[in-house]
């Protein structure tokens, strides 16, 4: 929460001052993202801008801003934020450590069949972030914000808890699309495909929780609630018998996928996606020209899962997802239910940003 920034350029001195930080969002959608209520810009001592904040619509702050090393070295924060349980920088192990033997099919390829569980979401103890000094009712930055129990923060954090919102990897859009991602995020009740019962698509659906493999194909099954409250039971059937990619313009929620073996690694290339799904919460849209490459390498009771997404229409560069290690889960096979019933309601009343 910067208070003053001074920029000197020759004989010109520009000073920016910021004050009255608080959560200026609508009271029905607090975000605990503090924004300056007063911003003043002076040039050589003369006021050129004096801005007062009355209301914000804070969703995902999509900011791409490199910080020069000299600025980093000069930063001396006067107010340390409270310790959240957020673990945004945590990375899963990049190497497989399993010592068990790798099961194989008769053709020699590793058998991916089994129940699989990935690493936890990049946040620990969700819903238990402690109350910070800015949330003490009557004594913090915003006197209307109270926090008597850690669960109070869960309602604030809920719309932020999603793999796409936390690092260390996010899609980097071309600058002309930054406003679009903001608008989609702020109007998520209207635009998020999960609100109209559509499949989440990839990578939002997460990693498979059960795999069945034969010499000619491999089937991925996905659990519901993979996006922390969104998603349904879904599956993909991917041929691995060397067939050519069909020459079709038909589009699919989970793409048109073809697999091939490169040694002990299964490489899956997917195209022909619908453009109505999102990468994840935050208005992270994609085009119909999205191309996705997944690589699965089984070693013992672990699968190294890697994913790269290319979307030259919207992204500056390919989005390389962090490597994930899927680990075999013991017990009986995880039975996948049919896709649960989902009803779209109030479609004609999406005229506000109020969350239901």
C-alpha angles and dihedrals in degrees: 000000000000116000101189139012122185122193120189121195114169109300092346121094120186120190127190121192126190129193145154096051115191144130100283095179122122108283090241091060110035115177104180086230104136119219129183113263092198127036123178127184121196129185114201088340097309118115111239099165132025112177127183121196119222102167139356133199100213115184121140110344100222103199128159105187124151113209117217116238091240090058092048090052092050097049112113107171115209096195120046114205118238117269107267124196087236112127099187097153096052112120126194116240111283094210131057117242102182113133097190121107116267111244114228138194122239090266090060098250118130112265110234093186115132148069113300135195126190131208117288122270113282091263128074126213095005111203094028103084105142122246111267128216091255090061099057104120111247094003106061135075092279113038091199094060114090131179116183097150130031089238087068087073092053091071090050094046099042097092090046097051104096132109091243093059096057132063164258091081132027135156112266110218127205109263093250089065100050093092090049094055089049093051094047090049095048091049095042092137088063104034109027106104091218087069090064096046095254120152113267095234123200140353088003093065089064127216126328117272094197131027130191116190133190130174090265106036146007127220124209120201121197131201127230124254092036092144094053097271101357132085139054140227108296139163142198128206111205123189116225099175097102098261119155122254110267115252097235140125092212110131127216137192091235096031132242103291130196122181132204135175123245102183107300093341122096109214116199120191117193130190136151097071125169111243095224098082125084131226086231145310117320099066091285098167130175138198129249088254093068113136122197130193120193124188123196121187118179120205116172109311095343135082121204104217118197129176135186124184125199122193109158091176092067112008130073093216140000113288109234109196118216113266114261131202115216114200127205114252119216125227137056120336113284103246113218115218123216116271107289122242114268124186125203110216139173091019090151093054102058092120099119137046094237112134118233 
